[in-house]
Amino acid sequence: MAVDFNKPAHVLVVHGVQVGEDEGIQCDRQIRALIAGSLAANHIDRDFVVRSYLYENINDRAQAFHQALARAVTSGKPLAGRSLELVIDAVGDVVTAATNASTAGVIRQGLREELLKSYRAHHQLIVVAHSLGTIYALDVINELIQSPHYFKGDDRTSWPVQGYISMGSPLGLGLQFAGIQVFDKRQIHTLADARHSLFAWHNYYNPLDPIVSGSLFGKPVQSQGARGPVETRYGPSVQQASWLLRGHVVTSGDIWLLAHIAYWNDPSIGDRIVDMLWG
């Protein structure tokens, strides 16, 4: 198998913490709109496909017992019950990833298979991930780089992923919660035998995004230019592994959780994807 760069490009979007069900997630439409807008603004005509990897239903099944318990303890109080269910839904997603539970393994395996669909069909692929999804995406890309079947040095046709964009990522944090190490630093695996090629990782962050800063009350990230928490934490190891990590500061004018979801409407994300695929 090999990537054919003449075929339509693929973009795989990986969502973050969600409430509800897979059917309500529309991040693929948002990224598709950003790419289409960038292509139109630059008078470029290209074919592309945007897909989402949806795993909220997997998380929900893992949380079924706790959700049932929430309904039981709030019986007769529908508003309180619904509020508790939403909290369990959101917090449960984070705990699943942080504890590396079996559900996290199922999510990673599903993402790997979805990603390899494009490679098996010979399409180049960019992965775009948001929030908690950036952790799963980085894990799977790292796993594929370790495999002898893919990423064969400078032969980019052997790369299942041509580049990675993370948005609002907690990967720069090192936190402990209830004795659990949250967001452990991932080991960055080396792109073996690559003499001239670097794997591109572009990280977008808003200094007022609480998921980036770790401050739920909006204390901004103290950064130096485009060097934010992710770049500070991963920069040296990424460089040694033949990756190219670039930080991009987003100033949307939003604060707190609104800053965390504003990436989906940022035209610069679409411009970056277009540049990575056809620049």
Secondary structure, DSSP 8 states (H G I E B T S, - for coil): ----TTS-EEEEEE--S--S-GGG--HHHHHHHHHHHHHHHTT----EEEEEE--HHHHHHHTHHHHHHHHHHTTT-HHHHHHHHHHHHHHHHHHHHHTT-HHHHHHHHHHHHHHHHHHHTT--EEEEEETTHHHHHHHHHHHHHHSTTS--TT-GGG-S-SEEEEES--TT--EEETTEEES--------TT-SS--EEEEEEE-TT-HHHHS-TT------BTTB-HHHHHHHHHHHHTTEEEEEEE---S--HHHHHHGGGG-HHHHHHHHHHHH-
